[in-house]
Amino acid sequence: FHRRRSPEDIFLLRVHSHGSHDILKIWSKMSQPFYMMAGTLVCVGVGTVMFLVSNKPSKTQRKARSGRKSGGGKKFIIGGNWKCETNCKMVDEITVRLNGMGAIPDSMEIYVCPPFPHLATATVDLRSDLAVSSQDCGTMEKYGAFTGDAFAGMLKDVGCEWALLGHSERRQYQKESSALVAAKAAAALKQGLGAVVCIGESKAEREGGMPVMKKVLLDDQMTALLKALGKDAAAWANVVIAYEPVWAIGTGLSATPKQAQETHKLIRDWVAAQVSPQVAKALRIQYGGSVKGNTAKELAQQPDIDGFLVGGSSLKDDFLLIISEADAGLKLR
């Protein structure tokens, strides 16, 4: 019977033939391939671990965001709603533009609303003094099996500071009721987000006169919000109302400064009567009807306009002009 000799057999034969004084020399020579292979495996393993660690998203890469202002007086608040308009290239271009703009005036707060697929990118790449807002959020109060929805706590965790709710396009296309919008606002506030709640009237409702406008804006939309939030001043302190005349959105039309001021005062007077004068005075009411660089200055001079919600122009250089012109208008109040 013949069997293949093992490495141990070969080693013993060589020890017998060469003498015990050569044991270490022989073993060292025979073990070189083993150690070389082991060393290679160790290097590959260490290299792989280092690669994975270096490419793992780090918590330090996500900036502590400070775009949402609290204290320091009532800030004029400008939001840029990117809607469903941006691909990855556009997001990169907008980010470069916004990161390169000058210091935000002390009198202002700026936020942007990227589409959901770009929220995480925006919260990492955008300068930290710009707030990031979602374009919606769900009504649920915890993580769970809510496929296709967005828990407000999840949005807060990813870096959002605001949630934009009840935009006219969601009311129109997703048939969102004022009660649902109000429930979303309450859910956002509960998780520590600010709530930008959109209200507005159609062209036909505007043409119906003040009684029709009051019914739409106040008796329906604002009353639903009051039912959800009650008269809690702390809750209202984290709410922004965005008045958007639906007939002016994306049409190139815009309410005149006088029309916008009248409607904003109507809303503020209602809040004073239904909630409290203190809440009404502190409440910020944005105008959101096709604001552009050439209209921002005069609109910003109106005493009851506390900011803008900007749509298409927020994707362009005009957004920076809107900010600078609004600052100029505020100085003329």
C-alpha positions as CSV (number, residue, x, y, z in Angstrom):
1,F,0.0,0.0,0.0
2,H,1.4,3.4,-1.1
3,R,0.1,6.7,0.2
4,R,1.0,10.3,-0.7
5,R,3.4,11.7,1.8
6,S,2.1,14.5,3.9
7,P,4.1,17.7,4.7
8,E,4.8,16.3,8.1
9,D,6.3,13.1,6.6
10,I,8.5,15.1,4.3
11,F,9.6,17.3,7.2
12,L,10.6,14.3,9.3
13,L,12.5,12.6,6.4
14,R,14.5,15.8,5.9
15,V,15.2,16.1,9.6
16,H,16.5,12.5,9.6
17,S,18.7,13.0,6.6
18,H,20.1,16.4,7.5
19,G,20.3,16.3,11.3
20,S,18.4,18.1,14.0
21,H,20.5,21.2,13.7
22,D,18.7,22.0,10.4
23,I,15.2,21.7,11.8
24,L,14.4,25.4,12.1
25,K,16.0,26.1,8.7
26,I,14.0,23.4,6.9
27,W,10.7,24.3,8.6
28,S,11.2,28.0,7.8
29,K,11.8,27.2,4.2
30,M,8.8,24.9,3.9
31,S,6.4,27.3,5.7
32,Q,7.2,30.4,3.6
33,P,4.3,29.7,1.0
34,F,1.9,29.3,3.9
35,Y,2.8,32.5,5.6
36,M,2.8,34.4,2.3
37,M,-0.7,33.2,1.6
38,A,-1.9,34.0,5.1
39,G,-0.3,37.4,4.9
40,T,-2.0,38.1,1.6
41,L,-5.4,37.1,3.1
42,V,-4.8,39.3,6.1
43,C,-4.0,42.3,3.8
44,V,-7.0,41.7,1.7
45,G,-9.2,41.5,4.8
46,V,-7.9,44.6,6.4
47,G,-8.1,46.5,3.1
48,T,-11.7,45.4,2.6
49,V,-12.7,46.5,6.2
50,M,-10.9,49.9,5.7
51,F,-12.8,50.4,2.4
52,L,-16.1,49.6,3.9
53,V,-15.5,51.9,6.9
54,S,-14.2,54.8,4.8
55,N,-17.3,54.6,2.5
56,K,-19.9,54.1,5.2
57,P,-22.0,57.2,5.6
58,S,-20.8,59.0,8.7
59,K,-23.1,60.9,11.1
60,T,-20.6,63.7,10.9
61,Q,-21.3,64.0,7.1
62,R,-24.9,65.1,7.9
63,K,-24.7,68.7,9.0
64,A,-26.5,69.9,12.0
65,R,-29.0,72.1,10.3
66,S,-29.8,75.6,11.6
67,G,-32.0,77.1,8.8
68,R,-35.1,77.2,10.9
69,K,-35.0,80.3,13.1
70,S,-36.4,80.6,16.6
71,G,-36.2,83.8,18.6
72,G,-34.6,87.0,17.5
73,G,-37.8,88.5,16.3
74,K,-40.2,87.7,13.4
75,K,-38.2,86.7,10.4
76,F,-39.4,87.2,6.8
77,I,-39.6,83.7,5.5
78,I,-39.0,82.7,1.9
79,G,-39.5,79.1,0.7
80,G,-38.5,77.5,-2.6
81,N,-40.8,74.7,-3.7
82,W,-38.9,72.6,-6.3
83,K,-42.1,70.6,-6.9
84,C,-41.6,67.5,-9.1
85,E,-39.2,69.4,-11.4
86,T,-35.7,68.3,-10.5
87,N,-33.4,65.5,-11.7
88,C,-30.1,64.8,-10.0
89,K,-28.2,67.2,-12.3
90,M,-30.6,70.1,-11.5
91,V,-30.3,69.4,-7.8
92,D,-26.5,69.6,-8.0
93,E,-26.8,72.9,-10.0
94,I,-29.3,74.5,-7.6
95,T,-27.2,73.4,-4.6
96,V,-24.0,75.0,-6.1
97,R,-26.0,78.2,-6.6
98,L,-27.5,78.4,-3.2
99,N,-24.3,77.4,-1.4
100,G,-22.5,80.2,-3.3
101,M,-24.9,83.0,-2.4
102,G,-24.0,85.6,0.1
103,A,-25.0,85.7,3.8
104,I,-28.7,85.4,4.5
105,P,-30.0,88.7,5.8
106,D,-30.6,88.8,9.5
107,S,-34.2,89.7,8.9
108,M,-34.8,86.5,6.8
109,E,-35.2,82.7,7.0
110,I,-34.9,80.6,3.8
111,Y,-36.1,77.1,3.2
112,V,-36.3,74.8,0.2
113,C,-38.6,71.9,-0.6
114,P,-36.9,69.2,-2.7
115,P,-38.8,66.2,-4.0
116,F,-38.7,63.2,-1.7
117,P,-36.0,61.3,-3.7
118,H,-33.6,64.3,-3.2
119,L,-34.3,65.1,0.5
120,A,-31.3,63.1,1.9
121,T,-28.9,64.6,-0.6
122,A,-30.2,68.1,0.1
123,T,-29.8,67.8,3.9
124,V,-26.2,66.7,3.4
125,D,-25.0,69.0,0.6
126,L,-26.9,72.2,1.2
127,R,-25.3,74.8,3.5
128,S,-26.6,74.4,7.0
129,D,-28.2,77.9,7.4
130,L,-30.8,76.9,4.7
131,A,-33.7,74.9,6.1
132,V,-34.9,71.9,4.2
133,S,-38.6,71.1,4.0
134,S,-40.5,68.0,2.7
135,Q,-43.3,68.6,0.3
136,D,-45.7,66.5,2.4
137,C,-45.9,64.2,5.3
138,G,-48.3,61.5,6.6
139,T,-50.7,61.6,9.5
140,M,-49.2,58.5,11.3
141,E,-47.6,59.0,14.7
142,K,-44.9,56.3,14.5
143,Y,-42.7,54.2,12.1
144,G,-44.6,51.2,10.7
145,A,-46.2,49.5,7.8
146,F,-47.3,52.6,5.8
147,T,-46.0,51.8,2.3
148,G,-45.6,54.9,0.2
149,D,-46.1,57.3,3.0
150,A,-43.7,59.5,5.0
151,F,-43.7,59.6,8.8
152,A,-42.9,63.1,10.1
153,G,-40.4,61.6,12.5
154,M,-38.6,60.0,9.6
155,L,-38.4,63.4,7.9
156,K,-37.1,65.0,11.0
157,D,-34.4,62.2,11.3
158,V,-33.2,62.8,7.8
159,G,-32.7,66.5,8.5
160,C,-35.9,68.2,7.5
161,E,-37.0,71.2,9.6
162,W,-40.3,72.0,7.9
163,A,-43.1,70.2,6.1
164,L,-45.0,71.9,3.3
165,L,-48.7,70.8,3.5
166,G,-51.9,71.2,1.6
167,H,-50.3,72.8,-1.5
168,S,-53.0,73.5,-4.1
169,E,-51.6,70.9,-6.4
170,R,-52.0,68.2,-3.8
171,R,-55.5,69.4,-3.0
172,Q,-56.3,69.3,-6.7
173,Y,-54.6,66.1,-7.9
174,Q,-54.6,64.0,-4.7
175,K,-58.0,65.4,-3.6
176,E,-56.7,66.3,-0.1
177,S,-59.4,67.8,2.1
178,S,-58.8,70.6,4.5
179,A,-59.3,68.2,7.4
180,L,-56.6,65.9,6.1
181,V,-54.2,68.8,5.6
182,A,-54.9,69.9,9.2
183,A,-54.2,66.4,10.5
184,K,-50.9,66.3,8.6
185,A,-50.0,69.7,10.2
186,A,-50.7,68.3,13.6
187,A,-48.6,65.2,12.9
188,A,-45.7,67.3,11.7
189,L,-45.7,69.5,14.8
190,K,-45.9,66.5,17.1
191,Q,-42.6,65.3,15.7
192,G,-40.8,68.6,15.9
193,L,-41.2,69.9,12.4
194,G,-42.6,73.3,11.5
195,A,-45.7,73.2,9.4
196,V,-46.2,75.4,6.3
197,V,-49.9,75.1,5.6
198,C,-51.1,76.3,2.2
199,I,-54.5,77.8,1.6
200,G,-55.9,79.6,-1.4
201,E,-58.8,80.1,-3.8
202,S,-59.5,79.4,-7.4
203,K,-60.1,82.0,-10.1
204,A,-63.9,81.4,-9.9
205,E,-63.9,81.7,-6.2
206,R,-61.9,85.0,-6.4
207,E,-64.4,86.3,-8.9
208,G,-67.2,85.3,-6.5
209,G,-66.2,88.1,-4.2
210,M,-65.4,88.4,-0.6
211,P,-68.2,86.2,0.8
212,V,-67.1,83.3,-1.4
213,M,-63.4,83.8,-0.5
214,K,-64.2,83.9,3.2
215,K,-66.1,80.6,2.9
216,V,-63.2,78.9,1.2
217,L,-60.2,80.4,3.0
218,L,-61.7,80.8,6.5
219,D,-64.7,78.7,7.0
220,D,-63.1,75.7,5.4
221,Q,-59.3,75.8,5.3
222,M,-58.4,77.8,8.4
223,T,-61.3,76.4,10.5
224,A,-60.0,72.9,9.8
225,L,-56.6,73.9,11.0
226,L,-58.1,75.5,14.1
227,K,-59.9,72.3,14.9
228,A,-56.7,70.3,14.7
229,L,-54.5,72.6,16.7
230,G,-56.9,74.4,19.0
231,K,-55.8,77.7,20.5
232,D,-52.4,76.4,21.7
233,A,-50.0,79.4,21.1
234,A,-47.0,77.1,21.2
235,A,-48.4,75.0,18.3
236,W,-49.3,78.1,16.3
237,A,-45.8,79.5,16.9
238,N,-44.5,76.7,14.6
239,V,-47.0,77.2,11.9
240,V,-46.6,79.3,8.7
241,I,-49.6,80.0,6.5
242,A,-48.8,80.2,2.8
243,Y,-51.6,82.0,1.0
244,E,-51.5,81.0,-2.7
245,P,-54.1,82.3,-5.1
246,V,-54.5,79.2,-7.2
247,W,-55.3,81.2,-10.3
248,A,-51.8,82.8,-10.1
249,I,-49.7,79.6,-9.7
250,G,-47.7,78.8,-12.7
251,T,-49.8,81.2,-14.9
252,G,-47.4,84.1,-14.8
253,L,-50.3,86.1,-13.2
254,S,-49.9,87.6,-9.7
255,A,-52.2,89.3,-7.3
256,T,-51.4,92.9,-7.0
257,P,-49.7,94.0,-3.8
258,K,-53.0,95.6,-2.8
259,Q,-54.9,92.4,-3.4
260,A,-52.4,90.3,-1.6
261,Q,-52.3,92.6,1.4
262,E,-56.1,92.7,1.7
263,T,-56.2,88.9,1.8
264,H,-53.4,88.5,4.2
265,K,-55.1,91.0,6.6
266,L,-58.3,89.1,6.2
267,I,-56.5,85.9,7.4
268,R,-54.7,87.6,10.3
269,D,-57.9,89.3,11.5
270,W,-59.6,85.9,11.5
271,V,-56.8,84.4,13.6
272,A,-56.9,87.3,16.0
273,A,-60.7,86.7,16.5
274,Q,-60.6,82.9,16.6
275,V,-57.3,82.1,18.3
276,S,-55.8,85.3,19.9
277,P,-54.4,88.7,19.0
278,Q,-51.0,87.6,20.2
279,V,-50.9,84.5,17.9
280,A,-52.2,86.6,15.0
281,K,-49.5,89.2,15.4
282,A,-46.7,86.6,15.6
283,L,-48.1,84.4,12.8
284,R,-46.2,84.5,9.5
285,I,-48.3,84.6,6.4
286,Q,-46.4,83.9,3.1
287,Y,-47.6,85.0,-0.3
288,G,-47.3,82.3,-3.0
289,G,-48.7,83.5,-6.3
290,S,-45.9,83.5,-9.0
291,V,-43.5,85.7,-7.1
292,K,-40.6,86.9,-9.2
293,G,-37.6,89.2,-8.8
294,N,-39.4,92.1,-10.4
295,T,-42.4,91.8,-8.0
296,A,-40.7,90.9,-4.7
297,K,-39.7,94.3,-3.6
298,E,-43.2,95.9,-3.7
299,L,-44.9,92.8,-2.2
300,A,-42.4,92.7,0.7
301,Q,-43.3,96.3,1.6
302,Q,-46.9,95.2,2.5
303,P,-47.4,95.1,6.3
304,D,-49.2,91.7,6.4
305,I,-46.9,89.8,4.0
306,D,-44.4,88.0,6.0
307,G,-42.7,86.0,3.3
308,F,-43.0,84.2,-0.1
309,L,-43.5,80.7,-1.2
310,V,-41.8,80.6,-4.6
311,G,-42.4,77.9,-7.2
312,G,-40.7,77.9,-10.6
313,S,-38.4,80.8,-9.9
314,S,-36.8,78.8,-7.0
315,L,-35.1,76.6,-9.7
316,K,-33.4,79.6,-11.3
317,D,-31.1,82.5,-10.6
318,D,-34.2,84.6,-10.0
319,F,-34.6,83.0,-6.6
320,L,-31.5,84.9,-5.4
321,L,-32.9,88.1,-6.9
322,I,-36.2,87.6,-5.0
323,I,-34.3,87.3,-1.7
324,S,-32.3,90.5,-2.3
325,E,-35.3,92.4,-3.6
326,A,-37.4,91.3,-0.6
327,D,-34.6,92.5,1.7
328,A,-34.7,95.9,0.0
329,G,-38.5,96.0,0.3
330,L,-38.4,95.2,4.0
331,K,-36.1,98.2,4.6
332,L,-38.8,100.5,3.1
333,R,-41.6,99.4,5.4
